[in-house]
Amino acid sequence: MSDCIFCKIVSGEIPANKLYEDDEMLAFFDLHPQAPTHFLVIPKKHIKGPGSIEEPDTGLIGRMIKKGGDLAREHGIGSGFRLVINNGADAGQSVFHIHLHVLGGRAMTWPPG
């Protein structure tokens, strides 16, 4: 998608502070962190959001969640972290390319919003 900021990060058109990259996904620190450690895990394939996941994408989404947990441990927040995926503007999604927020480094409260 030519107007998607995350697709532009994947293509290298926009720089990001990367933590991890492979053929399927990319992880990078959030520009506006909401916790001491806050990074995103995104698929390289453009998927609008959770409501747009198709059956062939389910393995990729599972691998993204697994990678988020692995990276949380590698960055010292493995004992307590939150994974968040928003769907739609009403849920707080502002970039319409599915992304997993990984937040940690402080106590999380509930409800979140």
N, CA, C and O atoms as CSV, one atom per row, in Angstrom:
chain,resi,resn,atom,element,x,y,z
A,1,MET,N,N,0.850,-1.175,0.000
A,1,MET,CA,C,0.000,0.000,0.000
A,1,MET,C,C,0.894,1.237,0.000
A,1,MET,O,O,1.701,1.419,0.912
A,2,SER,N,N,0.759,2.069,-0.995
A,2,SER,CA,C,1.675,3.189,-1.186
A,2,SER,C,C,1.544,4.268,-0.124
A,2,SER,O,O,2.494,5.023,0.085
A,3,ASP,N,N,0.398,4.374,0.562
A,3,ASP,CA,C,0.236,5.421,1.558
A,3,ASP,C,C,0.358,4.911,2.996
A,3,ASP,O,O,0.123,5.677,3.931
A,4,CYS,N,N,0.709,3.671,3.193
A,4,CYS,CA,C,0.809,3.068,4.521
A,4,CYS,C,C,2.194,3.310,5.115
A,4,CYS,O,O,3.200,2.900,4.536
A,5,ILE,N,N,2.246,3.976,6.265
A,5,ILE,CA,C,3.525,4.286,6.895
A,5,ILE,C,C,4.297,3.008,7.253
A,5,ILE,O,O,5.522,2.981,7.131
A,6,PHE,N,N,3.604,1.953,7.691
A,6,PHE,CA,C,4.310,0.723,8.042
A,6,PHE,C,C,4.844,0.017,6.802
A,6,PHE,O,O,5.920,-0.578,6.849
A,7,CYS,N,N,4.111,0.074,5.695
A,7,CYS,CA,C,4.642,-0.486,4.449
A,7,CYS,C,C,5.893,0.281,4.015
A,7,CYS,O,O,6.826,-0.308,3.470
A,8,LYS,N,N,5.910,1.582,4.257
A,8,LYS,CA,C,7.084,2.394,3.925
A,8,LYS,C,C,8.260,2.050,4.834
A,8,LYS,O,O,9.410,2.097,4.396
A,9,ILE,N,N,7.992,1.708,6.083
A,9,ILE,CA,C,9.061,1.243,6.972
A,9,ILE,C,C,9.588,-0.099,6.487
A,9,ILE,O,O,10.800,-0.308,6.446
A,10,VAL,N,N,8.693,-1.009,6.120
A,10,VAL,CA,C,9.106,-2.322,5.601
A,10,VAL,C,C,9.988,-2.161,4.365
A,10,VAL,O,O,10.991,-2.862,4.230
A,11,SER,N,N,9.628,-1.250,3.463
A,11,SER,CA,C,10.383,-1.072,2.220
A,11,SER,C,C,11.688,-0.318,2.415
A,11,SER,O,O,12.522,-0.281,1.510
A,12,GLY,N,N,11.878,0.293,3.605
A,12,GLY,CA,C,13.085,1.068,3.859
A,12,GLY,C,C,12.951,2.531,3.471
A,12,GLY,O,O,13.897,3.305,3.620
A,13,GLU,N,N,11.784,2.913,2.976
A,13,GLU,CA,C,11.542,4.297,2.582
A,13,GLU,C,C,11.536,5.234,3.795
A,13,GLU,O,O,11.944,6.391,3.692
A,14,ILE,N,N,11.072,4.730,4.938
A,14,ILE,CA,C,11.078,5.469,6.200
A,14,ILE,C,C,11.932,4.672,7.181
A,14,ILE,O,O,11.724,3.467,7.324
A,15,PRO,N,N,12.886,5.309,7.860
A,15,PRO,CA,C,13.725,4.576,8.816
A,15,PRO,C,C,12.967,4.235,10.098
A,15,PRO,O,O,11.987,4.891,10.451
A,16,ALA,N,N,13.433,3.210,10.775
A,16,ALA,CA,C,12.876,2.803,12.068
A,16,ALA,C,C,14.004,2.240,12.917
A,16,ALA,O,O,15.003,1.747,12.393
A,17,ASN,N,N,13.837,2.317,14.218
A,17,ASN,CA,C,14.795,1.754,15.166
A,17,ASN,C,C,14.448,0.276,15.344
A,17,ASN,O,O,13.697,-0.093,16.246
A,18,LYS,N,N,15.009,-0.562,14.469
A,18,LYS,CA,C,14.637,-1.974,14.385
A,18,LYS,C,C,15.237,-2.808,15.510
A,18,LYS,O,O,16.381,-2.611,15.922
A,19,LEU,N,N,14.423,-3.749,15.992
A,19,LEU,CA,C,14.864,-4.749,16.954
A,19,LEU,C,C,15.070,-6.098,16.281
A,19,LEU,O,O,15.940,-6.878,16.671
A,20,TYR,N,N,14.246,-6.362,15.252
A,20,TYR,CA,C,14.236,-7.690,14.634
A,20,TYR,C,C,13.650,-7.567,13.234
A,20,TYR,O,O,12.768,-6.751,12.970
A,21,GLU,N,N,14.175,-8.410,12.345
A,21,GLU,CA,C,13.602,-8.498,11.004
A,21,GLU,C,C,13.880,-9.873,10.430
A,21,GLU,O,O,14.976,-10.412,10.580
A,22,ASP,N,N,12.874,-10.438,9.768
A,22,ASP,CA,C,13.061,-11.649,8.977
A,22,ASP,C,C,12.219,-11.499,7.707
A,22,ASP,O,O,11.770,-10.397,7.390
A,23,ASP,N,N,12.006,-12.581,6.990
A,23,ASP,CA,C,11.275,-12.509,5.721
A,23,ASP,C,C,9.803,-12.143,5.892
A,23,ASP,O,O,9.184,-11.621,4.965
A,24,GLU,N,N,9.234,-12.415,7.077
A,24,GLU,CA,C,7.800,-12.230,7.305
A,24,GLU,C,C,7.421,-11.018,8.137
A,24,GLU,O,O,6.329,-10.472,7.982
A,25,MET,N,N,8.319,-10.593,9.020
A,25,MET,CA,C,7.936,-9.573,9.990
A,25,MET,C,C,9.086,-8.659,10.355
A,25,MET,O,O,10.250,-8.922,10.054
A,26,LEU,N,N,8.714,-7.577,11.017
A,26,LEU,CA,C,9.659,-6.559,11.445
A,26,LEU,C,C,9.222,-6.082,12.821
A,26,LEU,O,O,8.028,-5.927,13.074
A,27,ALA,N,N,10.181,-5.849,13.712
A,27,ALA,CA,C,9.888,-5.285,15.031
A,27,ALA,C,C,10.739,-4.030,15.194
A,27,ALA,O,O,11.917,-4.009,14.840
A,28,PHE,N,N,10.120,-2.986,15.737
A,28,PHE,CA,C,10.837,-1.722,15.932
A,28,PHE,C,C,10.217,-0.970,17.099
A,28,PHE,O,O,9.059,-1.191,17.452
A,29,PHE,N,N,11.008,-0.071,17.696
A,29,PHE,CA,C,10.534,0.708,18.832
A,29,PHE,C,C,9.483,1.720,18.393
A,29,PHE,O,O,9.591,2.323,17.325
A,30,ASP,N,N,8.464,1.897,19.232
A,30,ASP,CA,C,7.386,2.852,18.975
A,30,ASP,C,C,7.938,4.273,19.109
A,30,ASP,O,O,8.721,4.555,20.016
A,31,LEU,N,N,7.530,5.159,18.209
A,31,LEU,CA,C,7.983,6.559,18.254
A,31,LEU,C,C,7.374,7.328,19.424
A,31,LEU,O,O,7.935,8.333,19.860
A,32,HIS,N,N,6.238,6.870,19.933
A,32,HIS,CA,C,5.544,7.530,21.042
A,32,HIS,C,C,5.274,6.500,22.135
A,32,HIS,O,O,4.129,6.101,22.344
A,33,PRO,N,N,6.337,6.065,22.839
A,33,PRO,CA,C,6.182,4.961,23.796
A,33,PRO,C,C,5.215,5.290,24.926
A,33,PRO,O,O,5.184,6.406,25.447
A,34,GLN,N,N,4.434,4.286,25.285
A,34,GLN,CA,C,3.462,4.389,26.369
A,34,GLN,C,C,3.915,3.616,27.601
A,34,GLN,O,O,3.163,3.484,28.567
A,35,ALA,N,N,5.141,3.107,27.568
A,35,ALA,CA,C,5.741,2.378,28.684
A,35,ALA,C,C,7.255,2.488,28.508
A,35,ALA,O,O,7.725,2.841,27.426
A,36,PRO,N,N,8.024,2.189,29.558
A,36,PRO,CA,C,9.480,2.269,29.424
A,36,PRO,C,C,10.032,1.451,28.247
A,36,PRO,O,O,10.987,1.865,27.588
A,37,THR,N,N,9.425,0.295,27.995
A,37,THR,CA,C,9.742,-0.485,26.801
A,37,THR,C,C,8.454,-0.618,26.003
A,37,THR,O,O,7.453,-1.133,26.501
A,38,HIS,N,N,8.489,-0.149,24.761
A,38,HIS,CA,C,7.311,-0.212,23.896
A,38,HIS,C,C,7.793,-0.364,22.467
A,38,HIS,O,O,8.396,0.544,21.895
A,39,PHE,N,N,7.518,-1.526,21.906
A,39,PHE,CA,C,7.875,-1.761,20.512
A,39,PHE,C,C,6.704,-2.410,19.793
A,39,PHE,O,O,5.758,-2.898,20.412
A,40,LEU,N,N,6.793,-2.403,18.474
A,40,LEU,CA,C,5.754,-2.957,17.617
A,40,LEU,C,C,6.309,-4.136,16.844
A,40,LEU,O,O,7.486,-4.154,16.485
A,41,VAL,N,N,5.469,-5.111,16.590
A,41,VAL,CA,C,5.787,-6.227,15.698
A,41,VAL,C,C,4.747,-6.167,14.586
A,41,VAL,O,O,3.545,-6.201,14.849
A,42,ILE,N,N,5.217,-6.076,13.340
A,42,ILE,CA,C,4.306,-5.975,12.204
A,42,ILE,C,C,4.639,-7.040,11.164
A,42,ILE,O,O,5.793,-7.451,11.037
A,43,PRO,N,N,3.627,-7.486,10.421
A,43,PRO,CA,C,3.935,-8.360,9.285
A,43,PRO,C,C,4.418,-7.496,8.126
A,43,PRO,O,O,4.014,-6.339,8.003
A,44,LYS,N,N,5.262,-8.040,7.292
A,44,LYS,CA,C,5.671,-7.316,6.092
A,44,LYS,C,C,4.518,-7.262,5.090
A,44,LYS,O,O,4.421,-6.329,4.292
A,45,LYS,N,N,3.665,-8.251,5.138
A,45,LYS,CA,C,2.477,-8.269,4.289
A,45,LYS,C,C,1.477,-7.269,4.851
A,45,LYS,O,O,1.252,-7.233,6.061
A,46,HIS,N,N,0.879,-6.463,3.995
A,46,HIS,CA,C,-0.123,-5.508,4.464
A,46,HIS,C,C,-1.429,-6.233,4.770
A,46,HIS,O,O,-2.069,-6.805,3.887
A,47,ILE,N,N,-1.800,-6.193,6.033
A,47,ILE,CA,C,-3.095,-6.680,6.516
A,47,ILE,C,C,-3.680,-5.504,7.289
A,47,ILE,O,O,-3.041,-4.993,8.208
A,48,LYS,N,N,-4.863,-5.074,6.936
A,48,LYS,CA,C,-5.435,-3.846,7.495
A,48,LYS,C,C,-5.564,-3.892,9.018
A,48,LYS,O,O,-5.228,-2.916,9.688
A,49,GLY,N,N,-6.033,-4.980,9.564
A,49,GLY,CA,C,-6.228,-5.108,11.012
A,49,GLY,C,C,-6.743,-6.491,11.338
A,49,GLY,O,O,-6.920,-7.310,10.435
A,50,PRO,N,N,-6.993,-6.778,12.624
A,50,PRO,CA,C,-7.474,-8.097,13.011
A,50,PRO,C,C,-8.735,-8.534,12.278
A,50,PRO,O,O,-8.906,-9.720,11.999
A,51,GLY,N,N,-9.616,-7.597,11.965
A,51,GLY,CA,C,-10.835,-7.937,11.243
A,51,GLY,C,C,-10.599,-8.308,9.796
A,51,GLY,O,O,-11.522,-8.750,9.112
A,52,SER,N,N,-9.374,-8.134,9.316
A,52,SER,CA,C,-9.032,-8.455,7.923
A,52,SER,C,C,-8.143,-9.687,7.803
A,52,SER,O,O,-7.697,-10.017,6.704
A,53,ILE,N,N,-7.876,-10.374,8.917
A,53,ILE,CA,C,-7.037,-11.573,8.873
A,53,ILE,C,C,-7.780,-12.666,8.115
A,53,ILE,O,O,-8.943,-12.951,8.402
A,54,GLU,N,N,-7.108,-13.271,7.156
A,54,GLU,CA,C,-7.672,-14.397,6.425
A,54,GLU,C,C,-7.006,-15.678,6.897
A,54,GLU,O,O,-5.932,-15.639,7.498
A,55,GLU,N,N,-7.630,-16.794,6.632
A,55,GLU,CA,C,-7.127,-18.086,7.118
A,55,GLU,C,C,-5.634,-18.294,6.824
A,55,GLU,O,O,-4.914,-18.732,7.722
A,56,PRO,N,N,-5.132,-18.003,5.616
A,56,PRO,CA,C,-3.705,-18.221,5.371
A,56,PRO,C,C,-2.778,-17.355,6.232
A,56,PRO,O,O,-1.588,-17.650,6.343
A,57,ASP,N,N,-3.318,-16.275,6.851
A,57,ASP,CA,C,-2.515,-15.372,7.670
A,57,ASP,C,C,-2.395,-15.819,9.123
A,57,ASP,O,O,-1.593,-15.255,9.867
A,58,THR,N,N,-3.167,-16.810,9.544
A,58,THR,CA,C,-3.224,-17.143,10.966
A,58,THR,C,C,-1.884,-17.634,11.512
A,58,THR,O,O,-1.547,-17.333,12.657
A,59,GLY,N,N,-1.127,-18.369,10.734
A,59,GLY,CA,C,0.187,-18.812,11.186
A,59,GLY,C,C,1.131,-17.639,11.392
A,59,GLY,O,O,1.875,-17.597,12.371
A,60,LEU,N,N,1.100,-16.694,10.476
A,60,LEU,CA,C,1.927,-15.491,10.585
A,60,LEU,C,C,1.579,-14.713,11.850
A,60,LEU,O,O,2.477,-14.264,12.563
A,61,ILE,N,N,0.304,-14.549,12.135
A,61,ILE,CA,C,-0.114,-13.800,13.324
A,61,ILE,C,C,0.371,-14.520,14.581
A,61,ILE,O,O,0.830,-13.877,15.525
A,62,GLY,N,N,0.275,-15.832,14.600
A,62,GLY,CA,C,0.798,-16.609,15.729
A,62,GLY,C,C,2.294,-16.429,15.897
A,62,GLY,O,O,2.782,-16.292,17.019
A,63,ARG,N,N,3.027,-16.430,14.793
A,63,ARG,CA,C,4.479,-16.232,14.867
A,63,ARG,C,C,4.824,-14.822,15.350
A,63,ARG,O,O,5.814,-14.635,16.057
A,64,MET,N,N,4.018,-13.835,14.976
A,64,MET,CA,C,4.234,-12.461,15.464
A,64,MET,C,C,4.077,-12.403,16.989
A,64,MET,O,O,4.883,-11.773,17.674
A,65,ILE,N,N,3.047,-13.057,17.513
A,65,ILE,CA,C,2.832,-13.075,18.963
A,65,ILE,C,C,3.996,-13.769,19.658
A,65,ILE,O,O,4.496,-13.288,20.675
A,66,LYS,N,N,4.422,-14.892,19.111
A,66,LYS,CA,C,5.578,-15.619,19.683
A,66,LYS,C,C,6.816,-14.738,19.659
A,66,LYS,O,O,7.542,-14.678,20.651
A,67,LYS,N,N,7.074,-14.057,18.558
A,67,LYS,CA,C,8.245,-13.190,18.450
A,67,LYS,C,C,8.146,-12.032,19.436
A,67,LYS,O,O,9.152,-11.639,20.027
A,68,GLY,N,N,6.935,-11.475,19.625
A,68,GLY,CA,C,6.758,-10.413,20.617
A,68,GLY,C,C,7.178,-10.865,22.007
A,68,GLY,O,O,7.862,-10.129,22.718
A,69,GLY,N,N,6.773,-12.072,22.400
A,69,GLY,CA,C,7.172,-12.625,23.694
A,69,GLY,C,C,8.670,-12.875,23.782
A,69,GLY,O,O,9.296,-12.587,24.802
A,70,ASP,N,N,9.238,-13.407,22.717
A,70,ASP,CA,C,10.694,-13.643,22.696
A,70,ASP,C,C,11.458,-12.331,22.854
A,70,ASP,O,O,12.408,-12.246,23.632
A,71,LEU,N,N,11.034,-11.307,22.104
A,71,LEU,CA,C,11.715,-10.009,22.181
A,71,LEU,C,C,11.503,-9.346,23.537
A,71,LEU,O,O,12.391,-8.645,24.022
A,72,ALA,N,N,10.343,-9.555,24.159
A,72,ALA,CA,C,10.105,-9.028,25.505
A,72,ALA,C,C,11.130,-9.612,26.476
A,72,ALA,O,O,11.709,-8.881,27.280
A,73,ARG,N,N,11.355,-10.913,26.406
A,73,ARG,CA,C,12.353,-11.539,27.273
A,73,ARG,C,C,13.745,-10.998,26.974
A,73,ARG,O,O,14.507,-10.706,27.895
A,74,GLU,N,N,14.084,-10.863,25.692
A,74,GLU,CA,C,15.409,-10.368,25.305
A,74,GLU,C,C,15.655,-8.934,25.774
A,74,GLU,O,O,16.802,-8.527,25.961
A,75,HIS,N,N,14.591,-8.178,25.963
A,75,HIS,CA,C,14.720,-6.771,26.358
A,75,HIS,C,C,14.346,-6.541,27.817
A,75,HIS,O,O,14.047,-5.417,28.221
A,76,GLY,N,N,14.365,-7.622,28.611
A,76,GLY,CA,C,14.246,-7.504,30.056
A,76,GLY,C,C,12.853,-7.303,30.614
A,76,GLY,O,O,12.720,-6.947,31.785
A,77,ILE,N,N,11.800,-7.518,29.821
A,77,ILE,CA,C,10.441,-7.346,30.341
A,77,ILE,C,C,9.655,-8.661,30.303
A,77,ILE,O,O,8.424,-8.661,30.318
A,78,GLY,N,N,10.375,-9.764,30.254
A,78,GLY,CA,C,9.718,-11.062,30.125
A,78,GLY,C,C,8.900,-11.481,31.321
A,78,GLY,O,O,8.075,-12.387,31.206
A,79,SER,N,N,9.098,-10.845,32.486
A,79,SER,CA,C,8.340,-11.239,33.667
A,79,SER,C,C,6.983,-10.552,33.741
A,79,SER,O,O,6.134,-10.956,34.537
A,80,GLY,N,N,6.765,-9.539,32.941
A,80,GLY,CA,C,5.477,-8.849,32.927
A,80,GLY,C,C,5.398,-7.876,31.772
A,80,GLY,O,O,6.052,-6.833,31.778
A,81,PHE,N,N,4.597,-8.220,30.783
A,81,PHE,CA,C,4.443,-7.345,29.627
A,81,PHE,C,C,3.035,-7.494,29.090
A,81,PHE,O,O,2.333,-8.460,29.389
A,82,ARG,N,N,2.635,-6.518,28.289
A,82,ARG,CA,C,1.295,-6.528,27.700
A,82,ARG,C,C,1.421,-6.558,26.189
A,82,ARG,O,O,2.267,-5.875,25.612
A,83,LEU,N,N,0.568,-7.360,25.549
A,83,LEU,CA,C,0.450,-7.408,24.096
A,83,LEU,C,C,-0.887,-6.802,23.723
A,83,LEU,O,O,-1.918,-7.174,24.283
A,84,VAL,N,N,-0.881,-5.862,22.772
A,84,VAL,CA,C,-2.110,-5.178,22.376
A,84,VAL,C,C,-2.199,-5.143,20.859
A,84,VAL,O,O,-1.235,-4.789,20.179
A,85,ILE,N,N,-3.359,-5.512,20.336
A,85,ILE,CA,C,-3.674,-5.330,18.918
A,85,ILE,C,C,-5.026,-4.639,18.857
A,85,ILE,O,O,-6.022,-5.180,19.338
A,86,ASN,N,N,-5.070,-3.450,18.269
A,86,ASN,CA,C,-6.313,-2.694,18.125
A,86,ASN,C,C,-6.929,-2.970,16.760
A,86,ASN,O,O,-6.219,-3.260,15.797
A,87,ASN,N,N,-8.251,-2.878,16.684
A,87,ASN,CA,C,-8.950,-3.049,15.414
A,87,ASN,C,C,-9.909,-1.886,15.202
A,87,ASN,O,O,-10.944,-1.800,15.862
A,88,GLY,N,N,-9.569,-1.004,14.292
A,88,GLY,CA,C,-10.435,0.112,13.943
A,88,GLY,C,C,-10.163,1.357,14.768
A,88,GLY,O,O,-9.590,1.293,15.855
A,89,ALA,N,N,-10.583,2.483,14.229
A,89,ALA,CA,C,-10.364,3.778,14.877
A,89,ALA,C,C,-10.997,3.844,16.263
A,89,ALA,O,O,-10.407,4.421,17.176
A,90,ASP,N,N,-12.188,3.267,16.441
A,90,ASP,CA,C,-12.853,3.309,17.746
A,90,ASP,C,C,-12.065,2.558,18.821
A,90,ASP,O,O,-12.240,2.823,20.010
A,91,ALA,N,N,-11.210,1.636,18.420
A,91,ALA,CA,C,-10.383,0.891,19.368
A,91,ALA,C,C,-9.005,1.526,19.542
A,91,ALA,O,O,-8.190,1.039,20.325
A,92,GLY,N,N,-8.745,2.603,18.817
A,92,GLY,CA,C,-7.462,3.287,18.945
A,92,GLY,C,C,-6.465,2.978,17.851
A,92,GLY,O,O,-5.325,3.439,17.908
A,93,GLN,N,N,-6.871,2.205,16.852
A,93,GLN,CA,C,-5.951,1.921,15.756
A,93,GLN,C,C,-5.805,3.182,14.914
A,93,GLN,O,O,-6.790,3.722,14.412
A,94,SER,N,N,-4.551,3.651,14.763
A,94,SER,CA,C,-4.309,4.860,13.981
A,94,SER,C,C,-3.533,4.569,12.697
A,94,SER,O,O,-3.562,5.367,11.760
A,95,VAL,N,N,-2.846,3.438,12.652
A,95,VAL,CA,C,-2.184,2.987,11.423
A,95,VAL,C,C,-2.890,1.706,11.023
A,95,VAL,O,O,-2.911,0.735,11.779
A,96,PHE,N,N,-3.471,1.706,9.829
A,96,PHE,CA,C,-4.296,0.581,9.410
A,96,PHE,C,C,-3.482,-0.467,8.654
A,96,PHE,O,O,-3.716,-0.771,7.484
A,97,HIS,N,N,-2.512,-0.998,9.397
A,97,HIS,CA,C,-1.649,-2.120,9.030
A,97,HIS,C,C,-1.506,-2.844,10.362
A,97,HIS,O,O,-0.966,-2.280,11.314
A,98,ILE,N,N,-1.974,-4.066,10.443
A,98,ILE,CA,C,-2.004,-4.767,11.727
A,98,ILE,C,C,-0.643,-4.677,12.412
A,98,ILE,O,O,0.400,-4.848,11.781
A,99,HIS,N,N,-0.677,-4.407,13.707
A,99,HIS,CA,C,0.565,-4.327,14.474
A,99,HIS,C,C,0.304,-4.735,15.918
A,99,HIS,O,O,-0.746,-4.450,16.492
A,100,LEU,N,N,1.276,-5.398,16.469
A,100,LEU,CA,C,1.247,-5.874,17.843
A,100,LEU,C,C,2.090,-4.927,18.681
A,100,LEU,O,O,3.290,-4.783,18.444
A,101,HIS,N,N,1.463,-4.278,19.665
A,101,HIS,CA,C,2.204,-3.466,20.629
A,101,HIS,C,C,2.720,-4.397,21.721
A,101,HIS,O,O,1.971,-5.234,22.223
A,102,VAL,N,N,3.977,-4.262,22.089
A,102,VAL,CA,C,4.546,-4.975,23.225
A,102,VAL,C,C,4.997,-3.893,24.203
A,102,VAL,O,O,5.876,-3.089,23.893
A,103,LEU,N,N,4.387,-3.884,25.384
A,103,LEU,CA,C,4.652,-2.850,26.389
A,103,LEU,C,C,5.078,-3.497,27.690
A,103,LEU,O,O,4.518,-4.515,28.097
A,104,GLY,N,N,6.074,-2.905,28.348
A,104,GLY,CA,C,6.525,-3.416,29.633
A,104,GLY,C,C,7.467,-2.445,30.314
A,104,GLY,O,O,7.701,-1.334,29.840
A,105,GLY,N,N,7.997,-2.889,31.427
A,105,GLY,CA,C,8.931,-2.063,32.178
A,105,GLY,C,C,8.252,-1.258,33.279
A,105,GLY,O,O,8.909,-0.481,33.973
A,106,ARG,N,N,6.945,-1.435,33.447
A,106,ARG,CA,C,6.191,-0.815,34.526
A,106,ARG,C,C,4.966,-1.671,34.789
A,106,ARG,O,O,4.602,-2.512,33.967
A,107,ALA,N,N,4.330,-1.457,35.933
A,107,ALA,CA,C,3.088,-2.173,36.230
A,107,ALA,C,C,1.993,-1.669,35.305
A,107,ALA,O,O,1.882,-0.465,35.075
A,108,MET,N,N,1.195,-2.564,34.780
A,108,MET,CA,C,0.085,-2.226,33.904
A,108,MET,C,C,-1.198,-2.200,34.738
A,108,MET,O,O,-1.360,-2.990,35.668
A,109,THR,N,N,-2.090,-1.299,34.400
A,109,THR,CA,C,-3.358,-1.213,35.113
A,109,THR,C,C,-4.486,-1.761,34.236
A,109,THR,O,O,-4.317,-1.951,33.032
A,110,TRP,N,N,-5.637,-2.009,34.863
A,110,TRP,CA,C,-6.795,-2.506,34.151
A,110,TRP,C,C,-8.028,-1.788,34.662
A,110,TRP,O,O,-8.119,-1.615,35.878
A,111,PRO,N,N,-8.955,-1.367,33.882
A,111,PRO,CA,C,-8.974,-1.542,32.426
A,111,PRO,C,C,-8.010,-0.573,31.734
A,111,PRO,O,O,-7.696,0.490,32.268
A,112,PRO,N,N,-7.546,-0.957,30.539
A,112,PRO,CA,C,-6.542,-0.160,29.860
A,112,PRO,C,C,-7.066,1.112,29.234
A,112,PRO,O,O,-6.269,2.026,29.022
A,113,GLY,N,N,-8.320,1.242,28.928
A,113,GLY,CA,C,-8.775,2.437,28.245
A,113,GLY,C,C,-10.157,2.720,28.596
A,113,GLY,O,O,-10.727,3.700,28.116
